[in-house]
């Protein structure tokens, strides 16, 4: 877990300006400070309904990720939960 946190922190703080300029590279590119690492968050649909929703929301709200890639396998269950109350039957 510690190694994963270190890797994510290095991705967040990395800038192209940290890399050395090659001799054959044009000096006209002045955008080196603005080029950063693009962070993708990939997760399966069941992670939203199993309690990870607030963590994903926090990451999006604080702009800690650039792109989300997910599956929609359980979206019908999430929609059903939002439309009305659900009850457990006793048969």
N, C-alpha and C positions, 0 to 999 in steps of 0.2 A: 504494500500500500504506500509506503514511504517513497519507493522508487517511482511509482505512478504519479504521486503528488509532485515530486521533483521534475518529472518530465513535463507535466502540465504547466508548472510555473515557468519552466524555460520556454515553452511554447508561447505563453502569454507575454513574456518580456522580450522575446526575440524581435529584432528589427534588422532589415537588410543592411542598415548603416553599420551594424556590428561586424559584418563580414568585410574582410579586406578587399580593396578595389584592385581588380586585375589590371595589368598594364595595357591590355588591348581594349579595355572597356571605355566607352565614350564618356566624356566629362559632362555632356549635355544633360544626362539624366540626373536631375536634382531631387528626385522623389524618393531617394533611398531611406530617408527618415520615416516616410509614410507607409512603406511596404512592411507588412507584418505577417505573421503566420496565420493562416486561415484554419480555424478550429471547427471540426464537424462533430456533432453529437449524434450518435446512432444508437437507437434502442428499439426494442420490440414493443408491440402494443400493450402487452400485459404489464409492463413496467409502470404504466400510468395508473392502472386500476389496482396495483399492489402496493401503493403508498409512495411512489417516487414522483408523483405529480408536483408536489411542492418544491422538490429539489430541481426539477426541470424548469418550473416557473421561475425560481430564483436565478438560475443560470441565464435564462432568457432576459429577465428583467434587468439584471446587472451587466448585460452585454458581454458575458464571458464566453459565448459561443457565437459562431458566425453562420452556421447552417445546421438544420436539423434533418436527419434522415430516419424515417420510422416506417413501420408496417401498420396496416389498418385492420388487422385480423379481428380485433375485439371492439371495433368502433360501434357496432350495433348494440353491444352491451352498455357502452358509455352513453349512447343516445337514450336507451331505455331508462337508465338510471336518472337522467336529467329531466325526462318528460313527466314522470309521475312517481309517487311513492311505490315501493315494492314491498311485498309481504311474503312471509314464509307460510306455506300451507301445511296443514296437519291432516294427513290422509290415513 
